[in-house]
Amino acid sequence: MRNLLVLMDLMMPVLDGLEAARMIRRLPDKGRGQTVIIALTANALAETKKEVLEAGMNGMLNKPFD
């Protein structure tokens, strides 16, 4: 089994990061549950973190970061 880490920008031009994460979590691949998805956003609101977690992501990093 492979472990994957996805750094997901929430503001992408065609598909936003929330919907992309939902799509990843719906994939039939049994290893998808092992994929760690971390949201990247400049929006540090508590509501955004709630949406990120509800979309199936594991956490959130606020931009900019070092």
mmCIF file as Biopython writes it, N, C-alpha, C and O atoms, coordinates in Angstrom:
data_model
#
loop_
_atom_site.group_PDB
_atom_site.id
_atom_site.type_symbol
_atom_site.label_atom_id
_atom_site.label_alt_id
_atom_site.label_comp_id
_atom_site.label_asym_id
_atom_site.label_entity_id
_atom_site.label_seq_id
_atom_site.pdbx_PDB_ins_code
_atom_site.Cartn_x
_atom_site.Cartn_y
_atom_site.Cartn_z
_atom_site.occupancy
_atom_site.B_iso_or_equiv
_atom_site.auth_seq_id
_atom_site.auth_asym_id
_atom_site.pdbx_PDB_model_num
ATOM 1   N N  . MET A ? 1  ? 0.850   -1.179 0.000   1.0 0.0 1  A 1 
ATOM 2   C CA . MET A ? 1  ? 0.000   0.000  0.000   1.0 0.0 1  A 1 
ATOM 3   C C  . MET A ? 1  ? 0.892   1.237  0.000   1.0 0.0 1  A 1 
ATOM 4   O O  . MET A ? 1  ? 1.920   1.272  0.675   1.0 0.0 1  A 1 
ATOM 5   N N  . ARG A ? 2  ? 0.493   2.235  -0.753  1.0 0.0 2  A 1 
ATOM 6   C CA . ARG A ? 2  ? 1.283   3.455  -0.840  1.0 0.0 2  A 1 
ATOM 7   C C  . ARG A ? 2  ? 0.636   4.563  -0.029  1.0 0.0 2  A 1 
ATOM 8   O O  . ARG A ? 2  ? -0.588  4.621  0.090   1.0 0.0 2  A 1 
ATOM 9   N N  . ASN A ? 3  ? 1.443   5.424  0.518   1.0 0.0 3  A 1 
ATOM 10  C CA . ASN A ? 3  ? 0.958   6.591  1.248   1.0 0.0 3  A 1 
ATOM 11  C C  . ASN A ? 3  ? 1.144   7.802  0.360   1.0 0.0 3  A 1 
ATOM 12  O O  . ASN A ? 3  ? 2.212   7.998  -0.220  1.0 0.0 3  A 1 
ATOM 13  N N  . LEU A ? 4  ? 0.109   8.614  0.253   1.0 0.0 4  A 1 
ATOM 14  C CA . LEU A ? 4  ? 0.162   9.812  -0.575  1.0 0.0 4  A 1 
ATOM 15  C C  . LEU A ? 4  ? -0.150  11.039 0.260   1.0 0.0 4  A 1 
ATOM 16  O O  . LEU A ? 4  ? -0.935  10.987 1.206   1.0 0.0 4  A 1 
ATOM 17  N N  . LEU A ? 5  ? 0.484   12.149 -0.112  1.0 0.0 5  A 1 
ATOM 18  C CA . LEU A ? 5  ? 0.208   13.441 0.495   1.0 0.0 5  A 1 
ATOM 19  C C  . LEU A ? 5  ? -0.166  14.397 -0.626  1.0 0.0 5  A 1 
ATOM 20  O O  . LEU A ? 5  ? 0.583   14.552 -1.590  1.0 0.0 5  A 1 
ATOM 21  N N  . VAL A ? 6  ? -1.318  15.036 -0.503  1.0 0.0 6  A 1 
ATOM 22  C CA . VAL A ? 6  ? -1.773  16.018 -1.484  1.0 0.0 6  A 1 
ATOM 23  C C  . VAL A ? 6  ? -1.861  17.368 -0.792  1.0 0.0 6  A 1 
ATOM 24  O O  . VAL A ? 6  ? -2.545  17.508 0.222   1.0 0.0 6  A 1 
ATOM 25  N N  . LEU A ? 7  ? -1.168  18.365 -1.342  1.0 0.0 7  A 1 
ATOM 26  C CA . LEU A ? 7  ? -1.318  19.746 -0.888  1.0 0.0 7  A 1 
ATOM 27  C C  . LEU A ? 7  ? -2.299  20.391 -1.860  1.0 0.0 7  A 1 
ATOM 28  O O  . LEU A ? 7  ? -1.967  20.633 -3.020  1.0 0.0 7  A 1 
ATOM 29  N N  . MET A ? 8  ? -3.517  20.670 -1.377  1.0 0.0 8  A 1 
ATOM 30  C CA . MET A ? 8  ? -4.618  21.083 -2.236  1.0 0.0 8  A 1 
ATOM 31  C C  . MET A ? 8  ? -4.928  22.561 -2.053  1.0 0.0 8  A 1 
ATOM 32  O O  . MET A ? 8  ? -5.359  22.990 -0.982  1.0 0.0 8  A 1 
ATOM 33  N N  . ASP A ? 9  ? -4.704  23.332 -3.109  1.0 0.0 9  A 1 
ATOM 34  C CA . ASP A ? 9  ? -5.089  24.742 -3.092  1.0 0.0 9  A 1 
ATOM 35  C C  . ASP A ? 9  ? -6.605  24.810 -3.192  1.0 0.0 9  A 1 
ATOM 36  O O  . ASP A ? 9  ? -7.198  24.109 -4.012  1.0 0.0 9  A 1 
ATOM 37  N N  . LEU A ? 10 ? -7.236  25.631 -2.382  1.0 0.0 10 A 1 
ATOM 38  C CA . LEU A ? 10 ? -8.689  25.729 -2.421  1.0 0.0 10 A 1 
ATOM 39  C C  . LEU A ? 10 ? -9.192  26.560 -3.596  1.0 0.0 10 A 1 
ATOM 40  O O  . LEU A ? 10 ? -10.327 26.375 -4.034  1.0 0.0 10 A 1 
ATOM 41  N N  . MET A ? 11 ? -8.379  27.462 -4.108  1.0 0.0 11 A 1 
ATOM 42  C CA . MET A ? 11 ? -8.811  28.373 -5.168  1.0 0.0 11 A 1 
ATOM 43  C C  . MET A ? 11 ? -8.134  28.017 -6.487  1.0 0.0 11 A 1 
ATOM 44  O O  . MET A ? 11 ? -7.166  28.662 -6.890  1.0 0.0 11 A 1 
ATOM 45  N N  . MET A ? 12 ? -8.650  26.985 -7.159  1.0 0.0 12 A 1 
ATOM 46  C CA . MET A ? 12 ? -8.111  26.594 -8.459  1.0 0.0 12 A 1 
ATOM 47  C C  . MET A ? 12 ? -9.076  27.063 -9.542  1.0 0.0 12 A 1 
ATOM 48  O O  . MET A ? 12 ? -10.265 27.217 -9.266  1.0 0.0 12 A 1 
ATOM 49  N N  . PRO A ? 13 ? -8.603  27.294 -10.760 1.0 0.0 13 A 1 
ATOM 50  C CA . PRO A ? 13 ? -9.430  27.916 -11.787 1.0 0.0 13 A 1 
ATOM 51  C C  . PRO A ? 13 ? -10.595 27.074 -12.316 1.0 0.0 13 A 1 
ATOM 52  O O  . PRO A ? 13 ? -11.646 27.639 -12.615 1.0 0.0 13 A 1 
ATOM 53  N N  . VAL A ? 14 ? -10.461 25.786 -12.441 1.0 0.0 14 A 1 
ATOM 54  C CA . VAL A ? 14 ? -11.522 24.979 -13.039 1.0 0.0 14 A 1 
ATOM 55  C C  . VAL A ? 14 ? -12.338 24.241 -11.984 1.0 0.0 14 A 1 
ATOM 56  O O  . VAL A ? 14 ? -13.566 24.203 -12.055 1.0 0.0 14 A 1 
ATOM 57  N N  . LEU A ? 15 ? -11.664 23.665 -11.022 1.0 0.0 15 A 1 
ATOM 58  C CA . LEU A ? 15 ? -12.311 22.858 -9.988  1.0 0.0 15 A 1 
ATOM 59  C C  . LEU A ? 15 ? -11.752 23.297 -8.646  1.0 0.0 15 A 1 
ATOM 60  O O  . LEU A ? 15 ? -10.540 23.250 -8.436  1.0 0.0 15 A 1 
ATOM 61  N N  . ASP A ? 16 ? -12.620 23.725 -7.731  1.0 0.0 16 A 1 
ATOM 62  C CA . ASP A ? 16 ? -12.080 24.186 -6.445  1.0 0.0 16 A 1 
ATOM 63  C C  . ASP A ? 16 ? -11.589 22.997 -5.618  1.0 0.0 16 A 1 
ATOM 64  O O  . ASP A ? 16 ? -12.000 21.857 -5.836  1.0 0.0 16 A 1 
ATOM 65  N N  . GLY A ? 17 ? -10.718 23.281 -4.682  1.0 0.0 17 A 1 
ATOM 66  C CA . GLY A ? 17 ? -10.081 22.242 -3.885  1.0 0.0 17 A 1 
ATOM 67  C C  . GLY A ? 17 ? -11.041 21.414 -3.053  1.0 0.0 17 A 1 
ATOM 68  O O  . GLY A ? 17 ? -10.792 20.231 -2.819  1.0 0.0 17 A 1 
ATOM 69  N N  . LEU A ? 18 ? -12.129 22.011 -2.603  1.0 0.0 18 A 1 
ATOM 70  C CA . LEU A ? 18 ? -13.110 21.261 -1.809  1.0 0.0 18 A 1 
ATOM 71  C C  . LEU A ? 18 ? -13.741 20.153 -2.645  1.0 0.0 18 A 1 
ATOM 72  O O  . LEU A ? 18 ? -13.838 19.008 -2.203  1.0 0.0 18 A 1 
ATOM 73  N N  . GLU A ? 19 ? -14.167 20.503 -3.852  1.0 0.0 19 A 1 
ATOM 74  C CA . GLU A ? 19 ? -14.789 19.495 -4.713  1.0 0.0 19 A 1 
ATOM 75  C C  . GLU A ? 19 ? -13.771 18.461 -5.177  1.0 0.0 19 A 1 
ATOM 76  O O  . GLU A ? 19 ? -14.101 17.281 -5.297  1.0 0.0 19 A 1 
ATOM 77  N N  . ALA A ? 20 ? -12.541 18.887 -5.438  1.0 0.0 20 A 1 
ATOM 78  C CA . ALA A ? 20 ? -11.495 17.939 -5.824  1.0 0.0 20 A 1 
ATOM 79  C C  . ALA A ? 20 ? -11.249 16.925 -4.707  1.0 0.0 20 A 1 
ATOM 80  O O  . ALA A ? 20 ? -11.081 15.736 -4.979  1.0 0.0 20 A 1 
ATOM 81  N N  . ALA A ? 21 ? -11.228 17.382 -3.460  1.0 0.0 21 A 1 
ATOM 82  C CA . ALA A ? 21 ? -11.042 16.467 -2.325  1.0 0.0 21 A 1 
ATOM 83  C C  . ALA A ? 21 ? -12.210 15.490 -2.217  1.0 0.0 21 A 1 
ATOM 84  O O  . ALA A ? 21 ? -12.011 14.302 -1.964  1.0 0.0 21 A 1 
ATOM 85  N N  . ARG A ? 22 ? -13.431 15.995 -2.410  1.0 0.0 22 A 1 
ATOM 86  C CA . ARG A ? 22 ? -14.605 15.103 -2.373  1.0 0.0 22 A 1 
ATOM 87  C C  . ARG A ? 22 ? -14.490 14.024 -3.448  1.0 0.0 22 A 1 
ATOM 88  O O  . ARG A ? 22 ? -14.823 12.864 -3.206  1.0 0.0 22 A 1 
ATOM 89  N N  . MET A ? 23 ? -14.021 14.408 -4.632  1.0 0.0 23 A 1 
ATOM 90  C CA . MET A ? 23 ? -13.868 13.451 -5.728  1.0 0.0 23 A 1 
ATOM 91  C C  . MET A ? 23 ? -12.821 12.391 -5.386  1.0 0.0 23 A 1 
ATOM 92  O O  . MET A ? 23 ? -13.016 11.212 -5.679  1.0 0.0 23 A 1 
ATOM 93  N N  . ILE A ? 24 ? -11.719 12.801 -4.772  1.0 0.0 24 A 1 
ATOM 94  C CA . ILE A ? 24 ? -10.679 11.852 -4.365  1.0 0.0 24 A 1 
ATOM 95  C C  . ILE A ? 24 ? -11.247 10.868 -3.358  1.0 0.0 24 A 1 
ATOM 96  O O  . ILE A ? 24 ? -11.005 9.665  -3.459  1.0 0.0 24 A 1 
ATOM 97  N N  . ARG A ? 25 ? -11.990 11.362 -2.400  1.0 0.0 25 A 1 
ATOM 98  C CA . ARG A ? 25 ? -12.551 10.488 -1.353  1.0 0.0 25 A 1 
ATOM 99  C C  . ARG A ? 25 ? -13.599 9.519  -1.910  1.0 0.0 25 A 1 
ATOM 100 O O  . ARG A ? 25 ? -13.848 8.475  -1.307  1.0 0.0 25 A 1 
ATOM 101 N N  . ARG A ? 26 ? -14.213 9.846  -3.046  1.0 0.0 26 A 1 
ATOM 102 C CA . ARG A ? 26 ? -15.214 8.962  -3.653  1.0 0.0 26 A 1 
ATOM 103 C C  . ARG A ? 26 ? -14.596 7.924  -4.597  1.0 0.0 26 A 1 
ATOM 104 O O  . ARG A ? 26 ? -15.308 7.041  -5.077  1.0 0.0 26 A 1 
ATOM 105 N N  . LEU A ? 27 ? -13.315 8.007  -4.870  1.0 0.0 27 A 1 
ATOM 106 C CA . LEU A ? 27 ? -12.674 7.058  -5.779  1.0 0.0 27 A 1 
ATOM 107 C C  . LEU A ? 27 ? -12.809 5.633  -5.243  1.0 0.0 27 A 1 
ATOM 108 O O  . LEU A ? 27 ? -12.763 5.418  -4.032  1.0 0.0 27 A 1 
ATOM 109 N N  . PRO A ? 28 ? -12.975 4.662  -6.141  1.0 0.0 28 A 1 
ATOM 110 C CA . PRO A ? 28 ? -13.140 3.275  -5.689  1.0 0.0 28 A 1 
ATOM 111 C C  . PRO A ? 28 ? -11.863 2.638  -5.138  1.0 0.0 28 A 1 
ATOM 112 O O  . PRO A ? 28 ? -11.935 1.587  -4.502  1.0 0.0 28 A 1 
ATOM 113 N N  . ASP A ? 29 ? -10.709 3.241  -5.363  1.0 0.0 29 A 1 
ATOM 114 C CA . ASP A ? 29 ? -9.430  2.706  -4.883  1.0 0.0 29 A 1 
ATOM 115 C C  . ASP A ? 29 ? -9.462  2.582  -3.360  1.0 0.0 29 A 1 
ATOM 116 O O  . ASP A ? 29 ? -9.706  3.561  -2.655  1.0 0.0 29 A 1 
ATOM 117 N N  . LYS A ? 30 ? -9.220  1.393  -2.870  1.0 0.0 30 A 1 
ATOM 118 C CA . LYS A ? 30 ? -9.284  1.167  -1.413  1.0 0.0 30 A 1 
ATOM 119 C C  . LYS A ? 30 ? -8.201  1.927  -0.651  1.0 0.0 30 A 1 
ATOM 120 O O  . LYS A ? 30 ? -8.357  2.154  0.549   1.0 0.0 30 A 1 
ATOM 121 N N  . GLY A ? 31 ? -7.117  2.324  -1.298  1.0 0.0 31 A 1 
ATOM 122 C CA . GLY A ? 31 ? -6.044  3.060  -0.649  1.0 0.0 31 A 1 
ATOM 123 C C  . GLY A ? 31 ? -6.330  4.537  -0.469  1.0 0.0 31 A 1 
ATOM 124 O O  . GLY A ? 31 ? -5.539  5.244  0.155   1.0 0.0 31 A 1 
ATOM 125 N N  . ARG A ? 32 ? -7.443  5.019  -1.002  1.0 0.0 32 A 1 
ATOM 126 C CA . ARG A ? 32 ? -7.732  6.453  -0.938  1.0 0.0 32 A 1 
ATOM 127 C C  . ARG A ? 32 ? -7.880  6.954  0.491   1.0 0.0 32 A 1 
ATOM 128 O O  . ARG A ? 32 ? -7.636  8.130  0.763   1.0 0.0 32 A 1 
ATOM 129 N N  . GLY A ? 33 ? -8.272  6.090  1.394   1.0 0.0 33 A 1 
ATOM 130 C CA . GLY A ? 33 ? -8.406  6.491  2.788   1.0 0.0 33 A 1 
ATOM 131 C C  . GLY A ? 33 ? -7.066  6.798  3.437   1.0 0.0 33 A 1 
ATOM 132 O O  . GLY A ? 33 ? -7.001  7.491  4.452   1.0 0.0 33 A 1 
ATOM 133 N N  . GLN A ? 34 ? -5.994  6.276  2.842   1.0 0.0 34 A 1 
ATOM 134 C CA . GLN A ? 34 ? -4.653  6.535  3.358   1.0 0.0 34 A 1 
ATOM 135 C C  . GLN A ? 34 ? -4.062  7.821  2.810   1.0 0.0 34 A 1 
ATOM 136 O O  . GLN A ? 34 ? -3.027  8.282  3.290   1.0 0.0 34 A 1 
ATOM 137 N N  . THR A ? 35 ? -4.714  8.409  1.799   1.0 0.0 35 A 1 
ATOM 138 C CA . THR A ? 35 ? -4.225  9.648  1.204   1.0 0.0 35 A 1 
ATOM 139 C C  . THR A ? 35 ? -4.477  10.805 2.163   1.0 0.0 35 A 1 
ATOM 140 O O  . THR A ? 35 ? -5.608  11.031 2.594   1.0 0.0 35 A 1 
ATOM 141 N N  . VAL A ? 36 ? -3.429  11.523 2.489   1.0 0.0 36 A 1 
ATOM 142 C CA . VAL A ? 36 ? -3.546  12.699 3.360   1.0 0.0 36 A 1 
ATOM 143 C C  . VAL A ? 36 ? -3.714  13.921 2.461   1.0 0.0 36 A 1 
ATOM 144 O O  . VAL A ? 36 ? -2.879  14.180 1.594   1.0 0.0 36 A 1 
ATOM 145 N N  . ILE A ? 37 ? -4.790  14.664 2.670   1.0 0.0 37 A 1 
ATOM 146 C CA . ILE A ? 37 ? -5.058  15.863 1.879   1.0 0.0 37 A 1 
ATOM 147 C C  . ILE A ? 37 ? -5.027  17.063 2.819   1.0 0.0 37 A 1 
ATOM 148 O O  . ILE A ? 37 ? -5.805  17.144 3.770   1.0 0.0 37 A 1 
ATOM 149 N N  . ILE A ? 38 ? -4.119  17.990 2.538   1.0 0.0 38 A 1 
ATOM 150 C CA . ILE A ? 38 ? -3.974  19.204 3.332   1.0 0.0 38 A 1 
ATOM 151 C C  . ILE A ? 38 ? -4.364  20.395 2.455   1.0 0.0 38 A 1 
ATOM 152 O O  . ILE A ? 38 ? -3.809  20.583 1.373   1.0 0.0 38 A 1 
ATOM 153 N N  . ALA A ? 39 ? -5.302  21.182 2.919   1.0 0.0 39 A 1 
ATOM 154 C CA . ALA A ? 39 ? -5.740  22.370 2.186   1.0 0.0 39 A 1 
ATOM 155 C C  . ALA A ? 39 ? -4.729  23.499 2.358   1.0 0.0 39 A 1 
ATOM 156 O O  . ALA A ? 39 ? -4.174  23.691 3.439   1.0 0.0 39 A 1 
ATOM 157 N N  . LEU A ? 40 ? -4.499  24.241 1.278   1.0 0.0 40 A 1 
ATOM 158 C CA . LEU A ? 40 ? -3.686  25.454 1.316   1.0 0.0 40 A 1 
ATOM 159 C C  . LEU A ? 40 ? -4.608  26.621 0.992   1.0 0.0 40 A 1 
ATOM 160 O O  . LEU A ? 40 ? -5.282  26.615 -0.037  1.0 0.0 40 A 1 
ATOM 161 N N  . THR A ? 41 ? -4.639  27.624 1.868   1.0 0.0 41 A 1 
ATOM 162 C CA . THR A ? 41 ? -5.529  28.751 1.651   1.0 0.0 41 A 1 
ATOM 163 C C  . THR A ? 41 ? -5.026  29.986 2.382   1.0 0.0 41 A 1 
ATOM 164 O O  . THR A ? 41 ? -4.339  29.887 3.398   1.0 0.0 41 A 1 
ATOM 165 N N  . ALA A ? 42 ? -5.376  31.140 1.855   1.0 0.0 42 A 1 
ATOM 166 C CA . ALA A ? 42 ? -5.086  32.395 2.541   1.0 0.0 42 A 1 
ATOM 167 C C  . ALA A ? 42 ? -6.243  32.773 3.462   1.0 0.0 42 A 1 
ATOM 168 O O  . ALA A ? 42 ? -6.155  33.748 4.208   1.0 0.0 42 A 1 
ATOM 169 N N  . ASN A ? 43 ? -7.318  32.005 3.406   1.0 0.0 43 A 1 
ATOM 170 C CA . ASN A ? 43 ? -8.507  32.267 4.204   1.0 0.0 43 A 1 
ATOM 171 C C  . ASN A ? 43 ? -8.420  31.476 5.510   1.0 0.0 43 A 1 
ATOM 172 O O  . ASN A ? 43 ? -8.582  30.256 5.505   1.0 0.0 43 A 1 
ATOM 173 N N  . ALA A ? 44 ? -8.169  32.150 6.607   1.0 0.0 44 A 1 
ATOM 174 C CA . ALA A ? 44 ? -7.946  31.478 7.889   1.0 0.0 44 A 1 
ATOM 175 C C  . ALA A ? 44 ? -9.199  31.436 8.774   1.0 0.0 44 A 1 
ATOM 176 O O  . ALA A ? 44 ? -9.091  31.261 9.988   1.0 0.0 44 A 1 
ATOM 177 N N  . LEU A ? 45 ? -10.366 31.591 8.182   1.0 0.0 45 A 1 
ATOM 178 C CA . LEU A ? 45 ? -11.602 31.601 8.965   1.0 0.0 45 A 1 
ATOM 179 C C  . LEU A ? 45 ? -11.956 30.206 9.486   1.0 0.0 45 A 1 
ATOM 180 O O  . LEU A ? 45 ? -11.641 29.195 8.857   1.0 0.0 45 A 1 
ATOM 181 N N  . ALA A ? 46 ? -12.606 30.173 10.629  1.0 0.0 46 A 1 
ATOM 182 C CA . ALA A ? 46 ? -13.030 28.901 11.216  1.0 0.0 46 A 1 
ATOM 183 C C  . ALA A ? 46 ? -14.013 28.181 10.287  1.0 0.0 46 A 1 
ATOM 184 O O  . ALA A ? 46 ? -14.000 26.953 10.210  1.0 0.0 46 A 1 
ATOM 185 N N  . GLU A ? 47 ? -14.852 28.924 9.592   1.0 0.0 47 A 1 
ATOM 186 C CA . GLU A ? 47 ? -15.820 28.328 8.660   1.0 0.0 47 A 1 
ATOM 187 C C  . GLU A ? 47 ? -15.102 27.597 7.525   1.0 0.0 47 A 1 
ATOM 188 O O  . GLU A ? 47 ? -15.551 26.540 7.082   1.0 0.0 47 A 1 
ATOM 189 N N  . THR A ? 48 ? -13.994 28.158 7.059   1.0 0.0 48 A 1 
ATOM 190 C CA . THR A ? 48 ? -13.224 27.513 6.000   1.0 0.0 48 A 1 
ATOM 191 C C  . THR A ? 48 ? -12.659 26.188 6.498   1.0 0.0 48 A 1 
ATOM 192 O O  . THR A ? 48 ? -12.710 25.187 5.783   1.0 0.0 48 A 1 
ATOM 193 N N  . LYS A ? 49 ? -12.123 26.172 7.711   1.0 0.0 49 A 1 
ATOM 194 C CA . LYS A ? 49 ? -11.586 24.927 8.264   1.0 0.0 49 A 1 
ATOM 195 C C  . LYS A ? 49 ? -12.687 23.881 8.397   1.0 0.0 49 A 1 
ATOM 196 O O  . LYS A ? 49 ? -12.453 22.700 8.139   1.0 0.0 49 A 1 
ATOM 197 N N  . LYS A ? 50 ? -13.868 24.297 8.791   1.0 0.0 50 A 1 
ATOM 198 C CA . LYS A ? 50 ? -15.003 23.379 8.903   1.0 0.0 50 A 1 
ATOM 199 C C  . LYS A ? 50 ? -15.338 22.782 7.534   1.0 0.0 50 A 1 
ATOM 200 O O  . LYS A ? 50 ? -15.566 21.577 7.428   1.0 0.0 50 A 1 
ATOM 201 N N  . GLU A ? 51 ? -15.369 23.608 6.489   1.0 0.0 51 A 1 
ATOM 202 C CA . GLU A ? 51 ? -15.654 23.140 5.132   1.0 0.0 51 A 1 
ATOM 203 C C  . GLU A ? 51 ? -14.575 22.172 4.641   1.0 0.0 51 A 1 
ATOM 204 O O  . GLU A ? 51 ? -14.874 21.173 3.987   1.0 0.0 51 A 1 
ATOM 205 N N  . VAL A ? 52 ? -13.324 22.481 4.963   1.0 0.0 52 A 1 
ATOM 206 C CA . VAL A ? 52 ? -12.196 21.636 4.577   1.0 0.0 52 A 1 
ATOM 207 C C  . VAL A ? 52 ? -12.351 20.242 5.180   1.0 0.0 52 A 1 
ATOM 208 O O  . VAL A ? 52 ? -12.204 19.242 4.476   1.0 0.0 52 A 1 
ATOM 209 N N  . LEU A ? 53 ? -12.643 20.170 6.454   1.0 0.0 53 A 1 
ATOM 210 C CA . LEU A ? 53 ? -12.790 18.888 7.133   1.0 0.0 53 A 1 
ATOM 211 C C  . LEU A ? 53 ? -14.015 18.128 6.624   1.0 0.0 53 A 1 
ATOM 212 O O  . LEU A ? 53 ? -13.967 16.910 6.453   1.0 0.0 53 A 1 
ATOM 213 N N  . GLU A ? 54 ? -15.110 18.845 6.383   1.0 0.0 54 A 1 
ATOM 214 C CA . GLU A ? 54 ? -16.322 18.208 5.865   1.0 0.0 54 A 1 
ATOM 215 C C  . GLU A ? 54 ? -16.112 17.657 4.450   1.0 0.0 54 A 1 
ATOM 216 O O  . GLU A ? 54 ? -16.769 16.692 4.062   1.0 0.0 54 A 1 
ATOM 217 N N  . ALA A ? 55 ? -15.211 18.258 3.685   1.0 0.0 55 A 1 
ATOM 218 C CA . ALA A ? 55 ? -14.913 17.784 2.335   1.0 0.0 55 A 1 
ATOM 219 C C  . ALA A ? 55 ? -14.012 16.551 2.349   1.0 0.0 55 A 1 
ATOM 220 O O  . ALA A ? 55 ? -13.757 15.961 1.299   1.0 0.0 55 A 1 
ATOM 221 N N  . GLY A ? 56 ? -13.529 16.160 3.525   1.0 0.0 56 A 1 
ATOM 222 C CA . GLY A ? 56 ? -12.710 14.955 3.641   1.0 0.0 56 A 1 
ATOM 223 C C  . GLY A ? 56 ? -11.222 15.206 3.727   1.0 0.0 56 A 1 
ATOM 224 O O  . GLY A ? 56 ? -10.430 14.265 3.688   1.0 0.0 56 A 1 
ATOM 225 N N  . MET A ? 57 ? -10.832 16.464 3.843   1.0 0.0 57 A 1 
ATOM 226 C CA . MET A ? 57 ? -9.408  16.759 3.984   1.0 0.0 57 A 1 
ATOM 227 C C  . MET A ? 57 ? -8.985  16.519 5.432   1.0 0.0 57 A 1 
ATOM 228 O O  . MET A ? 57 ? -9.811  16.499 6.344   1.0 0.0 57 A 1 
ATOM 229 N N  . ASN A ? 58 ? -7.681  16.339 5.616   1.0 0.0 58 A 1 
ATOM 230 C CA . ASN A ? 58 ? -7.157  16.031 6.941   1.0 0.0 58 A 1 
ATOM 231 C C  . ASN A ? 58 ? -6.765  17.256 7.745   1.0 0.0 58 A 1 
ATOM 232 O O  . ASN A ? 58 ? -6.621  17.172 8.964   1.0 0.0 58 A 1 
ATOM 233 N N  . GLY A ? 59 ? -6.589  18.393 7.085   1.0 0.0 59 A 1 
ATOM 234 C CA . GLY A ? 59 ? -6.172  19.597 7.793   1.0 0.0 59 A 1 
ATOM 235 C C  . GLY A ? 59 ? -6.003  20.755 6.834   1.0 0.0 59 A 1 
ATOM 236 O O  . GLY A ? 59 ? -6.338  20.662 5.653   1.0 0.0 59 A 1 
ATOM 237 N N  . MET A ? 60 ? -5.474  21.854 7.364   1.0 0.0 60 A 1 
ATOM 238 C CA . MET A ? 60 ? -5.370  23.080 6.586   1.0 0.0 60 A 1 
ATOM 239 C C  . MET A ? 60 ? -4.109  23.844 6.978   1.0 0.0 60 A 1 
ATOM 240 O O  . MET A ? 60 ? -3.767  23.941 8.157   1.0 0.0 60 A 1 
ATOM 241 N N  . LEU A ? 61 ? -3.425  24.383 5.970   1.0 0.0 61 A 1 
ATOM 242 C CA . LEU A ? 61 ? -2.298  25.297 6.188   1.0 0.0 61 A 1 
ATOM 243 C C  . LEU A ? 61 ? -2.682  26.647 5.619   1.0 0.0 61 A 1 
ATOM 244 O O  . LEU A ? 61 ? -3.199  26.747 4.506   1.0 0.0 61 A 1 
ATOM 245 N N  . ASN A ? 62 ? -2.423  27.676 6.396   1.0 0.0 62 A 1 
ATOM 246 C CA . ASN A ? 62 ? -2.700  29.039 5.924   1.0 0.0 62 A 1 
ATOM 247 C C  . ASN A ? 62 ? -1.493  29.603 5.196   1.0 0.0 62 A 1 
ATOM 248 O O  . ASN A ? 62 ? -0.355  29.451 5.639   1.0 0.0 62 A 1 
ATOM 249 N N  . LYS A ? 63 ? -1.760  30.264 4.060   1.0 0.0 63 A 1 
ATOM 250 C CA . LYS A ? 63 ? -0.705  30.896 3.276   1.0 0.0 63 A 1 
ATOM 251 C C  . LYS A ? 63 ? -0.592  32.354 3.706   1.0 0.0 63 A 1 
ATOM 252 O O  . LYS A ? 63 ? -1.600  32.943 4.094   1.0 0.0 63 A 1 
ATOM 253 N N  . PRO A ? 64 ? 0.550   32.940 3.655   1.0 0.0 64 A 1 
ATOM 254 C CA . PRO A ? 64 ? 1.833   32.286 3.344   1.0 0.0 64 A 1 
ATOM 255 C C  . PRO A ? 64 ? 2.351   31.524 4.570   1.0 0.0 64 A 1 
ATOM 256 O O  . PRO A ? 64 ? 1.981   31.823 5.705   1.0 0.0 64 A 1 
ATOM 257 N N  . PHE A ? 65 ? 3.198   30.556 4.321   1.0 0.0 65 A 1 
ATOM 258 C CA . PHE A ? 65 ? 3.834   29.828 5.406   1.0 0.0 65 A 1 
ATOM 259 C C  . PHE A ? 65 ? 5.286   29.575 5.057   1.0 0.0 65 A 1 
ATOM 260 O O  . PHE A ? 65 ? 5.667   29.599 3.886   1.0 0.0 65 A 1 
ATOM 261 N N  . ASP A ? 66 ? 6.102   29.329 6.087   1.0 0.0 66 A 1 
ATOM 262 C CA . ASP A ? 66 ? 7.533   29.046 5.896   1.0 0.0 66 A 1 
ATOM 263 C C  . ASP A ? 66 ? 7.783   27.570 6.110   1.0 0.0 66 A 1 
ATOM 264 O O  . ASP A ? 66 ? 8.921   27.114 5.998   1.0 0.0 66 A 1 
#
